[in-house]
């Protein structure tokens, strides 16, 4: 027979297996999504790289026709890339995380799987893919423009961290909303269309007059793009950037989204399966 001490000790060991089980489940979901997204051919990943490259080249050509010089620096390609890359990274990550339940709905019917596994797996895989794409593009643009300006990798890491936390928070919240209110997915797509124009991709935050500048400050993408531009243009002052605001907003959305998903996750798992996103 076991005494009270033995019984207490047996309750302290399962934490490590649970942690290892979480890692294994996330890794399995990552491998599943890699095979379904990119397949066995490199064509899927190559298009992931080619799409933003084509967009940057096109916008660089149009900018060069309309303007003599970009708002900062001398390279249209670098200025546009520093705005469009974090924008596309953010919305790709937030969109993929938001579709986590739809993508893995059939797997979530198994008791061992949880919505947190699906959310984490989608974030990790797509963040790594987007970072690889952004690294290739930025390296190519800097080499093409022969830019000798120093790159602040600490500020790049800060911009990526803010982007990841915000995308995960918004994606988690929308994961709940998309599942509970299917119409919200269409409404969200319409509401977010103007973000491409008001997030500072084509202009600098400092050039926006009041009172619009004060309103634009609440757009978290403005802070992320400003941080990345400060990393590439060391002379560009970004006193308006507030990492605390971006991290706070992202973590707040994460907490609320996880609470709501934890409350209604059984309803999601018992609903009719839909096609993966």
C-alpha positions as CSV (number, residue, x, y, z in Angstrom):
1,X,0.0,0.0,0.0
2,X,1.1,3.6,-0.7
3,X,1.2,6.2,2.1
4,X,0.3,9.8,1.7
5,X,3.9,10.7,0.8
6,X,4.1,8.2,-2.1
7,X,0.7,9.4,-3.4
8,X,1.8,13.0,-3.4
9,X,5.0,12.1,-5.3
10,X,3.1,10.3,-8.0
11,X,1.1,13.4,-8.7
12,X,4.2,15.6,-9.4
13,X,5.6,13.7,-12.4
14,X,3.1,13.9,-15.2
15,X,4.0,17.5,-16.0
16,X,6.9,16.6,-18.2
17,X,5.0,13.9,-20.2
18,X,2.2,16.4,-20.8
19,X,4.7,19.0,-22.1
20,X,6.4,16.4,-24.3
21,X,2.9,15.4,-25.6
22,X,2.1,19.0,-26.5
23,X,5.4,19.3,-28.4
24,X,4.7,16.0,-30.3
25,X,1.1,17.1,-31.2
26,X,2.2,20.5,-32.4
27,X,5.0,18.9,-34.5
28,X,2.6,16.4,-36.0
29,X,0.2,19.2,-36.9
30,X,3.1,21.2,-38.5
31,X,4.1,18.3,-40.7
32,X,0.5,17.8,-41.7
33,X,0.1,21.4,-42.7
34,X,3.4,21.4,-44.6
35,X,2.3,18.5,-46.7
36,X,-1.2,19.9,-47.4
37,X,0.0,23.5,-48.1
38,X,3.2,23.0,-50.1
39,X,2.7,19.4,-51.2
40,X,5.7,17.4,-52.3
41,X,6.8,19.9,-55.0
42,X,8.7,23.1,-54.3
43,X,6.2,25.1,-56.5
44,X,4.0,26.1,-53.6
45,X,6.9,27.6,-51.6
46,X,8.4,29.2,-54.7
47,X,5.1,31.0,-55.3
48,X,5.1,32.2,-51.7
49,X,8.4,34.0,-52.4
50,X,7.6,35.1,-56.0
51,X,4.2,36.8,-55.1
52,X,5.6,39.5,-52.9
53,X,8.7,39.9,-55.1
54,X,6.5,40.6,-58.1
55,X,4.4,43.1,-56.1
56,X,7.5,44.9,-54.9
57,X,8.9,45.2,-58.4
58,X,5.6,46.5,-59.8
59,X,5.1,49.1,-57.1
60,X,8.8,50.2,-57.4
61,X,8.3,50.8,-61.1
62,X,5.0,52.7,-60.5
63,X,6.6,54.8,-57.7
64,X,9.5,55.7,-59.9
65,X,7.1,57.0,-62.5
66,X,5.1,59.1,-60.1
67,X,7.7,60.4,-57.7
68,X,11.4,61.5,-57.9
69,X,12.3,59.9,-54.6
70,X,10.7,57.9,-51.7
71,X,9.7,59.6,-48.5
72,X,12.9,58.3,-46.9
73,X,16.1,57.1,-48.3
74,X,16.8,56.8,-52.0
75,X,15.4,53.3,-52.9
76,X,11.7,52.8,-53.7
77,X,12.2,49.0,-53.5
78,X,13.6,49.1,-49.9
79,X,11.0,51.7,-48.7
80,X,8.1,49.7,-50.1
81,X,9.5,46.4,-49.0
82,X,9.9,47.7,-45.4
83,X,6.2,48.5,-45.4
84,X,4.5,45.7,-47.4
85,X,6.5,42.8,-45.9
86,X,5.4,43.3,-42.3
87,X,1.8,44.0,-43.5
88,X,1.6,40.8,-45.5
89,X,3.3,38.8,-42.8
90,X,0.8,40.0,-40.2
91,X,-2.3,39.3,-42.2
92,X,-1.1,36.0,-43.4
93,X,-0.3,34.9,-39.8
94,X,-3.5,36.3,-38.3
95,X,-5.6,34.7,-41.1
96,X,-3.9,31.3,-40.8
97,X,-4.3,31.2,-37.0
98,X,-8.0,32.3,-37.4
99,X,-8.6,29.3,-39.6
100,X,-7.0,26.8,-37.2
101,X,-10.3,25.1,-36.0
102,X,-11.6,24.8,-39.6
103,X,-8.3,23.4,-40.8
104,X,-8.0,20.8,-38.0
105,X,-11.6,20.3,-37.1
106,X,-11.5,16.5,-37.8
107,X,-8.4,16.1,-35.7
108,X,-9.9,18.1,-32.8
109,X,-12.6,15.4,-32.3
110,X,-9.9,13.2,-30.7
111,X,-9.6,13.8,-26.9
112,X,-5.8,14.1,-27.0
113,X,-5.9,17.1,-29.4
114,X,-6.9,20.6,-28.3
115,X,-7.5,23.9,-30.0
116,X,-4.3,25.3,-28.5
117,X,-2.3,22.7,-30.4
118,X,-3.8,23.8,-33.6
119,X,-3.3,27.5,-32.9
120,X,0.3,27.0,-31.9
121,X,1.2,24.8,-34.9
122,X,-0.3,27.2,-37.4
123,X,1.5,30.2,-35.8
124,X,4.9,28.4,-35.7
125,X,4.9,27.0,-39.2
126,X,3.7,30.1,-40.9
127,X,5.9,32.5,-38.9
128,X,8.9,30.5,-40.0
129,X,7.8,30.5,-43.6
130,X,7.1,34.2,-43.6
131,X,10.4,35.0,-41.9
132,X,12.3,33.0,-44.5
133,X,10.4,34.8,-47.3
134,X,11.1,38.2,-45.8
135,X,14.8,37.4,-45.2
136,X,15.2,36.4,-48.9
137,X,13.4,39.5,-50.2
138,X,15.1,42.0,-47.9
139,X,18.5,40.5,-48.6
140,X,17.9,40.7,-52.3
141,X,16.6,44.3,-52.2
142,X,19.6,45.5,-50.1
143,X,22.0,43.7,-52.4
144,X,20.2,45.1,-55.5
145,X,20.2,48.7,-54.2
146,X,23.8,48.4,-52.9
147,X,22.7,49.8,-49.6
148,X,25.5,50.3,-47.2
149,X,23.3,51.5,-44.3
150,X,23.8,49.4,-41.1
151,X,20.9,47.0,-40.3
152,X,19.8,46.9,-36.6
153,X,18.8,43.3,-36.0
154,X,17.7,44.1,-32.5
155,X,15.0,46.3,-33.9
156,X,14.1,43.7,-36.5
157,X,13.6,41.1,-33.7
158,X,11.4,43.6,-31.8
159,X,9.3,44.2,-34.9
160,X,8.9,40.4,-35.5
161,X,8.0,39.8,-31.8
162,X,5.3,42.6,-31.9
163,X,4.0,41.2,-35.2
164,X,3.8,37.6,-33.9
165,X,2.1,38.5,-30.6
166,X,-0.4,40.8,-32.3
167,X,-1.1,38.3,-35.1
168,X,-1.6,35.4,-32.6
169,X,-4.0,37.5,-30.5
170,X,-6.1,38.7,-33.4
171,X,-6.0,35.3,-35.0
172,X,-7.1,33.6,-31.8
173,X,-10.0,36.1,-31.3
174,X,-11.1,35.7,-34.9
175,X,-10.8,31.9,-34.6
176,X,-13.6,32.1,-32.0
177,X,-15.6,34.7,-33.9
178,X,-15.4,32.9,-37.3
179,X,-16.6,29.6,-35.7
180,X,-19.5,31.2,-33.7
181,X,-20.5,33.8,-36.3
182,X,-19.7,32.6,-39.9
183,X,-20.9,36.0,-41.3
184,X,-18.1,37.8,-39.4
185,X,-15.5,36.3,-41.7
186,X,-16.9,38.2,-44.7
187,X,-17.5,41.3,-42.7
188,X,-13.9,41.2,-41.4
189,X,-12.5,40.9,-44.9
190,X,-14.4,44.0,-46.0
191,X,-13.4,46.0,-42.9
192,X,-9.7,45.2,-43.3
193,X,-9.4,46.2,-46.9
194,X,-8.6,49.9,-46.1
195,X,-5.8,48.8,-43.8
196,X,-3.4,48.5,-46.8
197,X,-3.8,52.3,-47.3
198,X,-3.7,53.5,-43.7
199,X,-0.9,51.4,-42.2
200,X,2.0,53.5,-43.4
201,X,3.1,51.4,-46.4
202,X,3.2,54.3,-48.8
203,X,3.9,57.1,-46.4
204,X,5.6,58.0,-43.1
205,X,3.7,58.4,-39.9
206,X,5.4,61.8,-39.3
207,X,4.0,63.2,-42.6
208,X,0.4,62.7,-41.6
209,X,-1.2,65.9,-40.3
210,X,-3.3,66.3,-37.2
211,X,-5.9,65.2,-36.2
212,X,-5.4,62.2,-38.4
213,X,-2.0,61.4,-37.0
214,X,-3.5,60.9,-33.5
215,X,-6.1,58.5,-34.9
216,X,-3.5,56.6,-37.0
217,X,-1.4,56.0,-33.9
218,X,-4.0,53.5,-32.7
219,X,-3.3,51.3,-35.7
220,X,-0.8,48.8,-34.3
221,X,0.6,48.1,-37.8
222,X,1.9,51.6,-37.8
223,X,4.2,50.8,-34.8
224,X,5.4,47.5,-36.4
225,X,6.2,49.1,-39.8
226,X,7.8,52.1,-38.0
227,X,10.1,49.8,-36.0
228,X,11.2,47.8,-39.1
229,X,12.0,51.0,-41.0
230,X,14.0,52.3,-38.0
231,X,16.0,49.0,-38.3
232,X,16.7,49.7,-41.9
233,X,17.1,53.5,-41.7
234,X,19.1,54.2,-38.6
235,X,18.5,57.9,-39.0
236,X,14.8,57.6,-39.0
237,X,13.3,58.6,-35.6
238,X,10.4,56.6,-34.4
239,X,9.5,58.2,-31.1
240,X,5.9,57.5,-31.8
241,X,6.4,53.7,-31.6
242,X,5.0,52.0,-28.4
243,X,5.9,48.3,-28.1
244,X,4.0,48.3,-24.8
245,X,0.8,49.2,-26.7
246,X,1.2,46.5,-29.4
247,X,2.2,43.8,-26.9
248,X,-0.6,44.7,-24.6
249,X,-3.2,44.7,-27.4
250,X,-1.9,41.3,-28.7
251,X,-1.8,39.6,-25.3
252,X,-5.2,41.0,-24.3
253,X,-6.8,39.6,-27.5
254,X,-5.0,36.3,-26.8
255,X,-6.3,36.0,-23.3
256,X,-9.9,36.9,-24.3
257,X,-9.8,34.6,-27.3
258,X,-8.5,31.6,-25.4
259,X,-11.1,32.1,-22.6
260,X,-13.9,32.1,-25.2
261,X,-12.4,29.1,-27.1
262,X,-12.1,27.2,-23.8
263,X,-15.7,27.9,-23.0
264,X,-17.1,26.9,-26.4
265,X,-14.5,24.4,-27.7
266,X,-16.9,21.4,-27.2
267,X,-19.5,23.1,-29.3
268,X,-16.9,23.5,-32.1
269,X,-15.8,19.9,-31.9
270,X,-19.3,18.6,-32.1
271,X,-20.4,20.8,-35.0
272,X,-20.5,19.6,-38.6
273,X,-17.0,19.4,-40.1
274,X,-16.2,21.8,-42.9
275,X,-13.5,21.9,-45.5
276,X,-10.0,22.9,-44.4
277,X,-9.1,26.5,-45.0
